[in-house]
Amino acid sequence: MARVEKITLRNGLRLVLVRQPSSLTATVLVLVETGSEYETKQINGISHFLEHLTFKGTTKRPRPGAIAEELAGLGAESNAFTSQEYTGYWAKAEAKKLPRVLDIISDLYLNPIFDGGEIEKERGVVIEEINMYEDTPAHRTHDIFMRLLYGNQPAGWDILGEKKIIKRLKREDFVEYREKHYVAPATTVCVAGNFDDKKITLLVRDLFGHLPRARKSTKPRTTVRQSRSRSLAKFKASDQSHLVLGVPALDIFDGRKHALQVLAEVLGGGMSSRLFRRIREELGAAYYVRATPEFCIDHGYLAVSAGVDHRRITPVIQAILEELRRLTHELVGAEELKRSKDHLEGSLVLNLETSDELASFYGGQEILTRKLLQPDTLVDKIQSVSAGAVREVARQFFRTNRLNLAVIGPYRNPKSFQKLLRL
């Protein structure tokens, strides 16, 4: 098991060290508590756009492309991402190259210059990314589902933003937004893999110790108000229909989340799950079908997603609803429950084999909950879930007035889907 230590610097920045001496690699992951849920409507998409711009020049490496070239020269893998509640920058390389990798990632995080010419170039890149996802129904359907679930509040807006907003963001917007959110108390640096604890701690203190200890801007609280089922269909002349059907559920701090995880596993967590067997193996109506729980700081949901034959979408929706209803009435059998919990446990352990996965696991916990739980603790919580607890969370959340259905396909009349939403 990896050895984990958390250190808080004087400026409030949190350093998480995950040491695994057997690893051949090391990963640096810098996370900041900001994402699309911290935005206003006028600047929706700025968190993601800003993430792009950090790679386009810094005070130490002003030439565009220099950062990518230097990381490539180290044989490193690197990238960045933006979610609703946090943004991350990471790089992974041979363990002996960690100090240089850390220097580069800290530079792009701390010292972006936001060159006007690069902003204009990257504006086009971001717009093309929006266009790409617009042409990817499996992804776009999820955005529609979030809009249904949360409406006109940050949790319901697209992380990438709207093209009309991206087109009008100015340099001053990025500078102002970064000053409000990229502050030491909102930043977590996670280093995972094979490294010398003392040397890396001193290096992080040297690189990040001057980050301002400013007061962090907070995000508005997400609320869910739903009194009836909702559906939204977007027309697209696609070869396959894509759907997301789900309900609002639990936040990351709710102790019932482990029962919801097991429920999702039973429902659609793998090739032995109920929905996979019924919709893919028995009906032959889909290639992918899965159930996924999502836990955020002040909200969460459980969603079933699938890509299905246009002609079979009605029986597929009916089958999903029947399986939801079944979970509210019947206890999951002992053998199925054990298999589902064991699969969850195995997935967790297998996903922690490399330094980048370890950094994501521990860094993600710290940035959202400010607590670090070991894998065996989480395994114990999952294995302790009873069949009664699974049925109880199903009864609490699987109700007709909580259902939300998003569909993309060749459909012009969404009312035909609305009438199906009954439990």
Kinemage of the C-alpha trace (Angstrom):
@kinemage 1
@onewidth
@group {chain A} dominant
@subgroup {mainchain}
@vectorlist {calphas} color= white
{ca met a 1} P 0.000 0.000 0.000
{ca ala a 2} L 1.236 3.481 -0.844
{ca arg a 3} L 2.332 5.710 2.017
{ca val a 4} L 0.298 8.939 2.122
{ca glu a 5} L 1.143 12.200 3.865
{ca lys a 6} L -0.570 15.578 3.820
{ca ile a 7} L 1.318 18.815 4.482
{ca thr a 8} L -0.199 22.302 4.624
{ca leu a 9} L 2.154 25.137 3.683
{ca arg a 10} L 2.128 28.486 5.478
{ca asn a 11} L 0.135 30.068 2.676
{ca gly a 12} L -2.593 27.410 3.003
{ca leu a 13} L -1.658 25.295 -0.017
{ca arg a 14} L -2.090 21.576 0.589
{ca leu a 15} L 0.554 19.085 -0.487
{ca val a 16} L -0.362 15.405 -0.716
{ca leu a 17} L 2.550 12.971 -1.013
{ca val a 18} L 1.707 9.447 -2.163
{ca arg a 19} L 4.912 7.446 -2.078
{ca gln a 20} L 5.123 4.112 -3.877
{ca pro a 21} L 8.797 3.025 -4.023
{ca ser a 22} L 8.093 0.175 -6.447
{ca ser a 23} L 6.852 2.569 -9.126
{ca leu a 24} L 9.041 3.428 -12.119
{ca thr a 25} L 7.187 6.718 -12.612
{ca ala a 26} L 6.076 9.789 -10.738
{ca thr a 27} L 3.115 12.090 -11.361
{ca val a 28} L 2.490 15.723 -10.461
{ca leu a 29} L -1.152 16.769 -10.254
{ca val a 30} L -2.094 20.344 -9.354
{ca leu a 31} L -5.769 20.880 -8.558
{ca val a 32} L -7.630 24.106 -7.907
{ca glu a 33} L -11.112 24.520 -6.464
{ca thr a 34} L -12.761 26.112 -9.453
{ca gly a 35} L -14.741 24.934 -12.437
{ca ser a 36} L -17.947 25.760 -14.254
{ca glu a 37} L -19.984 25.885 -11.037
{ca tyr a 38} L -17.934 28.897 -9.907
{ca glu a 39} L -18.826 30.904 -13.014
{ca thr a 40} L -21.550 33.422 -13.786
{ca lys a 41} L -23.631 33.170 -16.928
{ca gln a 42} L -21.683 36.062 -18.474
{ca ile a 43} L -18.398 34.131 -18.297
{ca asn a 44} L -19.618 30.524 -18.570
{ca gly a 45} L -16.770 28.495 -20.050
{ca ile a 46} L -13.949 30.657 -18.693
{ca ser a 47} L -12.571 27.946 -16.363
{ca his a 48} L -11.997 25.611 -19.295
{ca phe a 49} L -10.721 28.348 -21.620
{ca leu a 50} L -8.254 29.489 -18.927
{ca glu a 51} L -7.018 25.904 -18.548
{ca his a 52} L -6.116 25.929 -22.247
{ca leu a 53} L -4.299 29.251 -21.999
{ca thr a 54} L -1.913 28.180 -19.241
{ca phe a 55} L -0.073 26.039 -21.811
{ca lys a 56} L 0.358 28.990 -24.193
{ca gly a 57} L 3.206 30.795 -22.485
{ca thr a 58} L 4.525 31.763 -19.057
{ca thr a 59} L 6.930 34.363 -17.717
{ca lys a 60} L 9.671 31.704 -17.652
{ca arg a 61} L 8.645 30.045 -20.923
{ca pro a 62} L 7.014 32.791 -23.002
{ca arg a 63} L 7.285 31.112 -26.383
{ca pro a 64} L 4.089 29.270 -27.367
{ca gly a 65} L 4.795 25.562 -27.620
{ca ala a 66} L 7.791 25.641 -25.293
{ca ile a 67} L 5.977 23.853 -22.474
{ca ala a 68} L 4.719 21.051 -24.712
{ca glu a 69} L 8.165 20.637 -26.288
{ca glu a 70} L 9.930 20.491 -22.933
{ca leu a 71} L 7.503 17.908 -21.549
{ca ala a 72} L 7.779 15.837 -24.725
{ca gly a 73} L 11.576 16.008 -24.445
{ca leu a 74} L 11.280 14.405 -21.015
{ca gly a 75} L 9.159 11.599 -22.421
{ca ala a 76} L 6.323 12.784 -20.217
{ca glu a 77} L 2.590 12.343 -20.581
{ca ser a 78} L 0.701 15.499 -19.678
{ca asn a 79} L -2.679 17.139 -19.918
{ca ala a 80} L -5.228 19.255 -18.099
{ca phe a 81} L -8.957 19.024 -17.454
{ca thr a 82} L -11.851 21.107 -16.193
{ca ser a 83} L -14.861 19.762 -14.319
{ca gln a 84} L -17.781 21.409 -12.601
{ca glu a 85} L -15.980 21.840 -9.278
{ca tyr a 86} L -12.254 21.744 -9.945
{ca thr a 87} L -9.560 22.113 -12.587
{ca gly a 88} L -6.443 19.969 -12.840
{ca tyr a 89} L -3.000 20.088 -14.468
{ca trp a 90} L -0.796 16.995 -14.528
{ca ala a 91} L 2.275 15.331 -15.963
{ca lys a 92} L 3.732 11.855 -15.555
{ca ala a 93} L 7.295 10.800 -16.327
{ca glu a 94} L 10.146 8.564 -15.212
{ca ala a 95} L 10.646 9.000 -11.497
{ca lys a 96} L 14.139 10.503 -11.903
{ca lys a 97} L 12.686 13.343 -14.013
{ca leu a 98} L 10.162 14.422 -11.375
{ca pro a 99} L 11.944 17.666 -10.305
{ca arg a 100} L 11.967 19.000 -13.881
{ca val a 101} L 8.354 17.963 -14.443
{ca leu a 102} L 7.327 19.665 -11.216
{ca asp a 103} L 9.100 22.850 -12.308
{ca ile a 104} L 7.205 22.913 -15.617
{ca ile a 105} L 3.754 22.181 -14.165
{ca ser a 106} L 4.247 24.746 -11.399
{ca asp a 107} L 5.297 27.328 -13.993
{ca leu a 108} L 2.206 26.948 -16.163
{ca tyr a 109} L -0.011 27.026 -13.061
{ca leu a 110} L 1.650 30.016 -11.415
{ca asn a 111} L 2.919 32.203 -14.244
{ca pro a 112} L 0.633 32.306 -17.317
{ca ile a 113} L 1.002 35.499 -19.365
{ca phe a 114} L -2.284 35.368 -21.301
{ca asp a 115} L -0.823 36.736 -24.503
{ca gly a 116} L -3.473 38.500 -26.583
{ca gly a 117} L -2.516 36.788 -29.826
{ca glu a 118} L -2.593 33.350 -28.217
{ca ile a 119} L -5.997 34.085 -26.688
{ca glu a 120} L -7.368 34.737 -30.173
{ca lys a 121} L -5.838 31.538 -31.560
{ca glu a 122} L -7.036 29.409 -28.662
{ca arg a 123} L -10.510 30.917 -28.893
{ca gly a 124} L -10.858 29.085 -32.202
{ca val a 125} L -9.539 25.860 -30.668
{ca val a 126} L -12.094 25.986 -27.835
{ca ile a 127} L -14.927 26.663 -30.273
{ca glu a 128} L -13.856 23.659 -32.350
{ca glu a 129} L -13.824 21.557 -29.169
{ca ile a 130} L -17.426 22.644 -28.565
{ca asn a 131} L -18.251 21.693 -32.158
{ca met a 132} L -16.582 18.311 -31.689
{ca tyr a 133} L -18.719 17.456 -28.684
{ca glu a 134} L -21.795 18.782 -30.462
{ca asp a 135} L -21.095 16.043 -33.026
{ca thr a 136} L -20.607 13.426 -30.280
{ca pro a 137} L -24.145 12.489 -29.147
{ca ala a 138} L -22.996 10.163 -26.358
{ca his a 139} L -21.315 13.163 -24.711
{ca arg a 140} L -23.872 15.789 -25.676
{ca thr a 141} L -26.788 13.814 -24.244
{ca his a 142} L -25.166 14.060 -20.833
{ca asp a 143} L -25.057 17.876 -21.138
{ca ile a 144} L -28.783 17.894 -21.933
{ca phe a 145} L -29.432 15.663 -18.917
{ca met a 146} L -27.567 18.106 -16.650
{ca arg a 147} L -29.642 20.969 -18.042
{ca leu a 148} L -32.825 19.024 -17.266
{ca leu a 149} L -31.647 18.161 -13.781
{ca tyr a 150} L -30.392 21.572 -12.649
{ca gly a 151} L -31.881 24.134 -15.022
{ca asn a 152} L -30.478 27.651 -15.297
{ca gln a 153} L -27.852 27.500 -12.572
{ca pro a 154} L -24.120 26.730 -12.865
{ca ala a 155} L -24.535 22.967 -12.371
{ca gly a 156} L -26.870 22.948 -15.368
{ca trp a 157} L -24.551 24.849 -17.713
{ca asp a 158} L -22.049 23.297 -20.105
{ca ile a 159} L -18.486 23.125 -18.790
{ca leu a 160} L -17.179 24.295 -22.176
{ca gly a 161} L -19.584 27.232 -22.264
{ca glu a 162} L -21.454 28.669 -25.218
{ca lys a 163} L -19.732 29.802 -28.402
{ca lys a 164} L -21.188 33.302 -28.169
{ca ile a 165} L -19.669 33.717 -24.687
{ca ile a 166} L -16.302 32.248 -25.689
{ca lys a 167} L -16.141 34.732 -28.573
{ca arg a 168} L -16.397 37.769 -26.288
{ca leu a 169} L -14.155 36.828 -23.340
{ca lys a 170} L -11.249 39.271 -22.950
{ca arg a 171} L -7.812 39.070 -21.394
{ca glu a 172} L -8.997 41.063 -18.376
{ca asp a 173} L -11.669 38.425 -17.721
{ca phe a 174} L -9.051 35.681 -17.427
{ca val a 175} L -6.779 37.754 -15.198
{ca glu a 176} L -9.638 38.719 -12.880
{ca tyr a 177} L -11.047 35.199 -12.688
{ca arg a 178} L -7.662 33.657 -11.980
{ca glu a 179} L -6.930 36.166 -9.198
{ca lys a 180} L -10.206 35.236 -7.498
{ca his a 181} L -9.771 31.474 -7.644
{ca tyr a 182} L -6.136 30.429 -8.199
{ca val a 183} L -5.090 31.110 -4.614
{ca ala a 184} L -3.082 28.986 -2.191
{ca pro a 185} L -5.887 27.790 0.141
{ca ala a 186} L -7.831 26.538 -2.916
{ca thr a 187} L -4.852 24.673 -4.392
{ca thr a 188} L -3.774 21.076 -3.835
{ca val a 189} L -0.507 19.680 -5.186
{ca cys a 190} L -0.433 15.889 -5.282
{ca val a 191} L 2.796 14.015 -6.040
{ca ala a 192} L 2.558 10.249 -6.466
{ca gly a 193} L 5.027 7.496 -7.323
{ca asn a 194} L 8.684 6.955 -6.506
{ca phe a 195} L 10.426 10.027 -5.038
{ca asp a 196} L 12.314 11.405 -2.062
{ca asp a 197} L 9.775 12.925 0.344
{ca lys a 198} L 12.055 15.568 1.818
{ca lys a 199} L 13.489 16.780 -1.489
{ca ile a 200} L 10.083 17.048 -3.146
{ca thr a 201} L 8.552 18.795 -0.132
{ca leu a 202} L 11.328 21.401 -0.170
{ca leu a 203} L 10.922 21.858 -3.925
{ca val a 204} L 7.150 22.340 -3.648
{ca arg a 205} L 7.655 24.865 -0.835
{ca asp a 206} L 10.114 26.748 -3.007
{ca leu a 207} L 7.934 26.717 -6.124
{ca phe a 208} L 4.491 27.297 -4.585
{ca gly a 209} L 5.322 29.077 -1.339
{ca his a 210} L 4.756 32.528 -2.868
{ca leu a 211} L 1.251 31.791 -4.166
{ca pro a 212} L -1.059 34.351 -2.502
{ca arg a 213} L -3.016 33.377 0.571
{ca ala a 214} L -6.051 35.264 -0.654
{ca arg a 215} L -9.650 34.639 0.262
{ca lys a 216} L -11.269 32.175 -2.114
{ca ser a 217} L -14.417 33.113 -4.016
{ca thr a 218} L -17.143 30.560 -3.312
{ca lys a 219} L -19.693 29.026 -5.620
{ca pro a 220} L -23.468 29.375 -5.310
{ca arg a 221} L -25.213 26.435 -3.689
{ca thr a 222} L -26.792 24.037 -6.153
{ca thr a 223} L -30.499 23.403 -5.614
{ca val a 224} L -32.799 20.785 -7.117
{ca arg a 225} L -36.489 21.606 -7.415
{ca gln a 226} L -38.482 18.921 -9.188
{ca ser a 227} L -42.135 18.036 -8.736
{ca arg a 228} L -42.707 16.020 -11.926
{ca ser a 229} L -40.818 13.915 -14.436
{ca arg a 230} L -39.041 15.764 -17.251
{ca ser a 231} L -37.818 14.884 -20.722
{ca leu a 232} L -35.986 16.664 -23.505
{ca ala a 233} L -35.270 15.321 -26.985
{ca lys a 234} L -32.860 16.954 -29.425
{ca phe a 235} L -33.219 16.169 -33.090
{ca lys a 236} L -30.185 14.750 -34.861
{ca ala a 237} L -30.098 12.584 -37.966
{ca ser a 238} L -27.818 10.069 -36.301
{ca asp a 239} L -27.308 6.357 -36.877
{ca gln a 240} L -28.046 5.595 -33.243
{ca ser a 241} L -30.201 7.089 -30.494
{ca his a 242} L -28.458 8.126 -27.294
{ca leu a 243} L -30.232 8.532 -23.975
{ca val a 244} L -29.505 9.407 -20.379
{ca leu a 245} L -32.186 8.578 -17.813
{ca gly a 246} L -31.597 9.400 -14.177
{ca val a 247} L -32.541 11.013 -10.902
{ca pro a 248} L -31.026 13.581 -8.523
{ca ala a 249} L -29.402 11.783 -5.620
{ca leu a 250} L -26.617 12.302 -3.030
{ca asp a 251} L -23.674 14.609 -2.459
{ca ile a 252} L -20.178 13.344 -1.705
{ca phe a 253} L -20.559 13.764 2.072
{ca asp a 254} L -23.692 11.598 2.398
{ca gly a 255} L -23.020 8.252 4.072
{ca arg a 256} L -25.609 6.552 1.851
{ca lys a 257} L -23.397 7.026 -1.196
{ca his a 258} L -21.794 3.585 -0.764
{ca ala a 259} L -25.208 1.918 -1.008
{ca leu a 260} L -25.901 3.983 -4.127
{ca gln a 261} L -22.595 2.842 -5.615
{ca val a 262} L -23.536 -0.789 -5.057
{ca leu a 263} L -26.999 -0.148 -6.494
{ca ala a 264} L -25.444 1.364 -9.639
{ca glu a 265} L -23.152 -1.639 -9.941
{ca val a 266} L -26.079 -4.062 -9.710
{ca leu a 267} L -28.038 -2.018 -12.224
{ca gly a 268} L -25.417 -1.255 -14.864
{ca gly a 269} L -21.876 -1.624 -13.584
{ca gly a 270} L -20.472 -4.209 -15.938
{ca met a 271} L -21.116 -7.123 -18.270
{ca ser a 272} L -22.886 -9.105 -15.534
{ca ser a 273} L -25.154 -6.225 -14.511
{ca arg a 274} L -28.908 -6.324 -14.958
{ca leu a 275} L -29.157 -3.697 -17.667
{ca phe a 276} L -26.234 -5.085 -19.682
{ca arg a 277} L -27.746 -8.564 -19.689
{ca arg a 278} L -31.251 -7.399 -20.436
{ca ile a 279} L -30.694 -4.631 -22.997
{ca arg a 280} L -27.576 -5.846 -24.769
{ca glu a 281} L -27.617 -9.615 -24.342
{ca glu a 282} L -31.372 -10.304 -24.375
{ca leu a 283} L -32.818 -7.469 -26.468
{ca gly a 284} L -29.715 -6.943 -28.629
{ca ala a 285} L -30.711 -3.263 -28.703
{ca ala a 286} L -27.521 -1.504 -27.572
{ca tyr a 287} L -23.752 -1.709 -27.656
{ca tyr a 288} L -23.172 0.278 -24.481
{ca val a 289} L -25.418 0.632 -21.457
{ca arg a 290} L -24.214 1.664 -18.025
{ca ala a 291} L -25.352 3.136 -14.721
{ca thr a 292} L -23.140 5.742 -13.064
{ca pro a 293} L -23.430 7.631 -9.761
{ca glu a 294} L -21.886 11.093 -9.514
{ca phe a 295} L -21.113 12.753 -6.162
{ca cys a 296} L -20.368 16.485 -5.960
{ca ile a 297} L -19.925 18.900 -3.066
{ca asp a 298} L -23.592 19.842 -2.702
{ca his a 299} L -25.441 17.671 -5.191
{ca gly a 300} L -25.282 14.387 -7.061
{ca tyr a 301} L -27.205 12.025 -9.301
{ca leu a 302} L -27.485 8.509 -10.648
{ca ala a 303} L -27.840 8.143 -14.413
{ca val a 304} L -28.288 5.308 -16.886
{ca ser a 305} L -26.840 5.986 -20.339
{ca ala a 306} L -27.149 3.943 -23.520
{ca gly a 307} L -26.737 4.086 -27.279
{ca val a 308} L -29.610 2.170 -28.885
{ca asp a 309} L -31.295 1.185 -32.129
{ca his a 310} L -33.815 3.915 -33.094
{ca arg a 311} L -36.517 1.290 -33.498
{ca arg a 312} L -35.911 -0.138 -30.018
{ca ile a 313} L -35.693 3.001 -27.922
{ca thr a 314} L -39.179 2.652 -26.402
{ca pro a 315} L -38.687 -0.932 -25.139
{ca val a 316} L -35.206 0.031 -23.897
{ca ile a 317} L -36.595 2.930 -21.832
{ca gln a 318} L -39.345 0.658 -20.540
{ca ala a 319} L -36.777 -1.999 -19.595
{ca ile a 320} L -34.664 0.549 -17.681
{ca leu a 321} L -37.716 1.768 -15.774
{ca glu a 322} L -38.750 -1.794 -14.973
{ca glu a 323} L -35.303 -2.486 -13.499
{ca leu a 324} L -35.467 0.704 -11.432
{ca arg a 325} L -38.894 -0.313 -10.162
{ca arg a 326} L -37.694 -3.828 -9.376
{ca leu a 327} L -34.918 -2.462 -7.151
{ca thr a 328} L -37.499 -0.578 -5.063
{ca his a 329} L -39.493 -3.766 -4.414
{ca glu a 330} L -37.106 -6.715 -4.291
{ca leu a 331} L -33.997 -7.297 -2.222
{ca val a 332} L -30.907 -8.028 -4.302
{ca gly a 333} L -29.988 -11.683 -3.863
{ca ala a 334} L -26.961 -12.605 -1.765
{ca glu a 335} L -24.922 -13.962 -4.679
{ca glu a 336} L -25.632 -10.977 -6.964
{ca leu a 337} L -24.911 -8.541 -4.139
{ca lys a 338} L -21.570 -10.163 -3.374
{ca arg a 339} L -20.605 -10.246 -7.036
{ca ser a 340} L -21.423 -6.556 -7.446
{ca lys a 341} L -19.484 -5.523 -4.351
{ca asp a 342} L -16.502 -7.640 -5.338
{ca his a 343} L -16.501 -6.078 -8.808
{ca leu a 344} L -16.546 -2.601 -7.281
{ca glu a 345} L -13.667 -3.557 -5.003
{ca gly a 346} L -11.667 -4.999 -7.873
{ca ser a 347} L -12.226 -1.948 -10.046
{ca leu a 348} L -11.039 0.331 -7.247
{ca val a 349} L -7.858 -1.662 -6.638
{ca leu a 350} L -7.026 -2.137 -10.327
{ca asn a 351} L -7.459 1.588 -10.928
{ca leu a 352} L -4.671 2.377 -8.463
{ca glu a 353} L -1.814 0.572 -10.178
{ca thr a 354} L -0.026 3.601 -11.650
{ca ser a 355} L 1.259 6.892 -10.277
{ca asp a 356} L -1.205 9.045 -12.245
{ca glu a 357} L -4.149 7.002 -10.970
{ca leu a 358} L -2.873 7.292 -7.383
{ca ala a 359} L -2.531 11.064 -7.781
{ca ser a 360} L -6.080 11.319 -9.119
{ca phe a 361} L -7.482 9.123 -6.333
{ca tyr a 362} L -5.934 11.010 -3.425
{ca gly a 363} L -5.898 14.460 -5.027
{ca gly a 364} L -9.575 14.184 -5.923
{ca gln a 365} L -10.476 13.311 -2.341
{ca glu a 366} L -8.486 16.216 -0.931
{ca ile a 367} L -9.793 18.885 -3.294
{ca leu a 368} L -13.445 17.935 -2.692
{ca thr a 369} L -13.616 16.675 0.896
{ca arg a 370} L -10.286 17.691 2.500
{ca lys a 371} L -10.042 14.123 3.794
{ca leu a 372} L -7.863 11.224 2.645
{ca leu a 373} L -9.269 7.718 2.910
{ca gln a 374} L -7.199 4.647 2.108
{ca pro a 375} L -8.551 2.163 -0.454
{ca asp a 376} L -9.087 -0.534 2.192
{ca thr a 377} L -11.321 1.860 4.165
{ca leu a 378} L -13.474 2.449 1.098
{ca val a 379} L -13.543 -1.274 0.371
{ca asp a 380} L -14.799 -1.952 3.908
{ca lys a 381} L -17.580 0.616 3.454
{ca ile a 382} L -18.638 -0.954 0.160
{ca gln a 383} L -18.507 -4.513 1.492
{ca ser a 384} L -20.633 -3.532 4.510
{ca val a 385} L -23.570 -2.428 2.327
{ca ser a 386} L -26.595 -4.657 2.856
{ca ala a 387} L -29.354 -5.631 0.451
{ca gly a 388} L -31.743 -3.640 2.624
{ca ala a 389} L -29.632 -0.504 2.277
{ca val a 390} L -29.653 -0.877 -1.519
{ca arg a 391} L -33.432 -1.205 -1.597
{ca glu a 392} L -33.806 1.769 0.749
{ca val a 393} L -31.830 4.180 -1.462
{ca ala a 394} L -33.752 2.874 -4.485
{ca arg a 395} L -37.029 3.688 -2.723
{ca gln a 396} L -35.788 7.139 -1.752
{ca phe a 397} L -34.694 8.211 -5.237
{ca phe a 398} L -36.476 6.078 -7.833
{ca arg a 399} L -39.769 7.926 -8.014
{ca thr a 400} L -41.779 9.146 -10.986
{ca asn a 401} L -41.510 12.807 -10.011
{ca arg a 402} L -37.697 12.579 -9.886
{ca leu a 403} L -37.150 11.069 -13.350
{ca asn a 404} L -35.227 12.976 -16.039
{ca leu a 405} L -34.751 11.716 -19.606
{ca ala a 406} L -32.487 13.269 -22.252
{ca val a 407} L -32.464 11.888 -25.794
{ca ile a 408} L -30.589 12.689 -29.005
{ca gly a 409} L -31.805 11.109 -32.236
{ca pro a 410} L -34.204 11.567 -35.162
{ca tyr a 411} L -37.129 12.637 -32.973
{ca arg a 412} L -39.134 15.841 -33.363
{ca asn a 413} L -41.842 15.122 -30.783
{ca pro a 414} L -40.473 14.710 -27.226
{ca lys a 415} L -43.987 14.112 -25.838
{ca ser a 416} L -43.768 10.493 -26.928
{ca phe a 417} L -40.981 9.998 -24.359
{ca gln a 418} L -42.612 11.968 -21.561
{ca lys a 419} L -45.567 9.596 -21.360
{ca leu a 420} L -43.191 6.673 -20.727
{ca leu a 421} L -41.780 8.139 -17.522
{ca arg a 422} L -43.729 6.271 -14.886
{ca leu a 423} L -42.519 4.163 -11.964
